[in-house]
Amino acid sequence: MGTDAHVAKSCTGEQDFYGLILERIDGRPMRLARYWGQVLLVVNVASRSPLATTQLRELQSLHERYNEVGLKVMGFPCNDFGGMEPWDDGRIQDHYERTLGLSFTLFSKVSIAREPRHPLFAMLARAAEVPRDVGGVPPHARLAREPATTAGSQGPVHDNFEKFLVGRDGRLLHRFGPEIPPQAPQVLTALEQALGVARNGLSAAAASVGPSSLLPSPA
């Protein structure tokens, strides 16, 4: 698992961040370490949400635009908020991929607001320094090390389409509320800065040095 300085415990205390094993929408397991060194945009999605039409389309656009320079859009269907994702994984996959034409990575339906809570979202919420950073103010909490543990910093997810931006080094960079669409200016700026392809002319390679060297490559 690595040295203590690089361990981020999940809510169960059994796994580090990159050691989490996720289940893709088709049932295949995937260790999060596969995305080590990439920028992650983690979103809890719901197809019947009033936000779905616009935000799913914008998430797909981000995937098409930035996937090759290191952005991994990760969609996690969830029915906890208003019962807006009632289908099983098979029907969800068919709707998202065939009907809507989405190609960013989808994962199996998760529980976020009720037990057992998905460990990834538990860790993301714990890492936020403020209860709910709807404006995208960066908390800069490090998931790849020990997350915040005080009660006031838990920051539970409150609704569909919350967005967590994790940097190449496992740092939680920004958290955006549902009311902020994926292609809002502040989201694009944060993404491009994390990727090293910001409008200031940095190349993608610039993002692969510096902070990312703080973590050892997972085995």
Buried (B, 14 or more C-beta within 10 A) or exposed (E): EBEEEBBBBBBEEEBBBBBBEBBBBEEEEBBBBEBBBBBBBBBBBBBEBEBBEEBBBBBBBBBEBBBEBBBBBBBBBBBBBEEBBEBEBEEBBEBBBEEBEBEBBBBBBBEBBEEEBBBBBBBBBBBBBBEBBBEBEBBEBBBBBBBBEEEEBBBBBBBBBBBBBBBBBBBBBBBBBBEBBBBBEEBBBBBBBBBBBBEEEBEEEEBBEEBBEBBEEBE
